[in-house]
Amino acid sequence: EEKKMMYAIQIEEQLMQQEMSLDQQTHEKVMQLHQAAFNQKAQLEQQASSLTLEYRQKQMMEQMEQKRYEMQMKQCDMRERMQEAYKVKVEGLGPSGANFTQPDTQLGQFPSHNPAPTVPSVPTQANQAPLLPPTSYE
């Protein structure tokens, strides 16, 4: 009977040791899983931060391109209006380009003949950078 009891105690001790070993292994595995989850979360947060920064940079570039496009359109419009105004002014001078008016009262002569003004060179569409609307990054 004593041998049975000793054998049962010995078996119980072995079971407790195995249980403790399994608990320790389980605890280590859980700790490894927590560490892996922490690392993955940190990596995802870094990736999200990087993508947010990239998005904001592209958004700012798009806004700059939009402003540049608007400025080019205003310049083009202003250039066209200046050309029209100049054309109207040149056509108003008459066929020879001289503006004949009343004689100069001090000298008693007509104003000196000035050759027709030359049209200033205005860049053509071929010489200009193409006016393209900004691209969208959204």
C-alpha positions in Angstrom: 0.0 0.0 0.0 2.8 2.4 0.8 4.4 1.6 -2.6 1.2 2.5 -4.3 1.0 5.8 -2.5 4.7 6.6 -3.3 4.0 5.7 -6.9 0.9 8.0 -7.0 2.8 10.8 -5.4 5.7 10.4 -7.9 3.2 10.3 -10.8 1.4 13.4 -9.5 4.8 15.2 -9.2 5.6 14.4 -12.8 2.2 15.6 -13.9 2.7 18.9 -12.0 6.1 19.4 -13.5 4.7 18.7 -17.0 1.9 21.1 -16.3 4.3 23.8 -15.1 6.5 23.2 -18.2 3.4 23.5 -20.5 2.3 26.7 -18.6 5.8 28.2 -19.1 5.8 27.3 -22.8 2.3 28.7 -23.2 3.4 31.9 -21.4 6.5 32.2 -23.7 4.4 31.7 -26.8 1.8 34.3 -25.7 4.7 36.8 -25.0 6.1 36.1 -28.5 2.7 36.7 -30.0 2.4 40.0 -28.1 5.8 41.1 -29.3 5.0 40.2 -32.9 1.7 42.1 -32.6 3.5 45.1 -31.2 6.1 45.0 -33.9 3.5 44.7 -36.6 1.4 47.5 -35.2 4.5 49.8 -35.1 5.3 48.9 -38.7 1.8 49.7 -39.8 1.8 53.0 -37.9 5.0 53.9 -39.6 3.6 53.0 -43.0 0.5 55.0 -42.4 2.5 58.0 -41.3 4.7 57.7 -44.5 1.6 57.4 -46.7 -0.1 60.3 -45.1 3.0 62.4 -45.6 3.2 61.3 -49.3 -0.5 62.2 -49.8 0.0 65.6 -48.3 3.0 66.3 -50.5 1.1 65.3 -53.6 -1.8 67.4 -52.5 0.4 70.4 -52.1 2.0 69.7 -55.5 -1.4 69.5 -57.0 -2.4 72.9 -55.5 0.8 74.4 -56.7 0.2 73.1 -60.2 -3.4 74.4 -60.1 -2.1 77.9 -59.1 0.6 77.7 -61.9 -2.1 76.8 -64.4 -4.3 79.6 -63.3 -1.5 82.1 -63.5 -0.6 80.8 -67.0 -4.2 81.2 -68.1 -4.3 84.8 -66.7 -1.0 85.6 -68.5 -2.3 84.2 -71.7 -5.6 86.2 -71.4 -3.6 89.4 -70.5 -1.3 88.8 -73.5 -4.3 88.5 -75.8 -5.9 91.6 -74.4 -2.7 93.6 -74.8 -2.3 92.3 -78.4 -5.9 93.4 -79.2 -5.4 96.8 -77.6 -2.2 97.3 -79.5 -3.9 96.2 -82.7 -6.7 98.7 -82.1 -4.1 101.5 -81.4 -2.1 100.7 -84.5 -5.2 100.6 -86.7 -6.2 104.0 -85.3 -3.0 105.6 -86.5 -3.9 105.5 -90.1 -2.5 103.7 -93.2 1.0 105.2 -93.0 1.4 104.7 -89.3 1.8 108.5 -88.7 -0.7 110.4 -86.7 -1.5 113.5 -88.6 -2.9 116.2 -86.5 -2.9 120.0 -86.3 0.4 121.7 -87.1 2.7 122.4 -84.2 1.8 126.0 -83.3 5.2 127.0 -82.1 7.2 125.8 -85.1 4.4 126.2 -87.7 5.1 122.8 -89.0 3.5 119.4 -89.0 4.9 116.9 -86.5 7.8 115.0 -87.8 7.1 111.8 -89.7 7.6 108.8 -87.4 7.8 105.4 -89.0 5.1 103.0 -88.1 5.8 101.3 -84.9 6.8 97.7 -85.1 4.7 95.1 -83.4 6.7 93.8 -80.4 7.4 90.1 -80.6 5.0 88.3 -78.5 5.7 84.6 -77.9 3.4 82.4 -79.8 1.8 79.3 -78.5 4.5 77.2 -80.1 7.2 79.1 -78.1 5.4 78.8 -74.8 5.3 75.9 -72.4 2.0 74.0 -72.9 -0.8 75.1 -70.7 -1.9 71.8 -69.1 -4.3 71.5 -66.3 -2.8 70.1 -63.1 -3.0 66.4 -62.5 -5.0 65.0 -59.7 -3.5 62.6 -57.1 -6.7 61.7 -55.4 
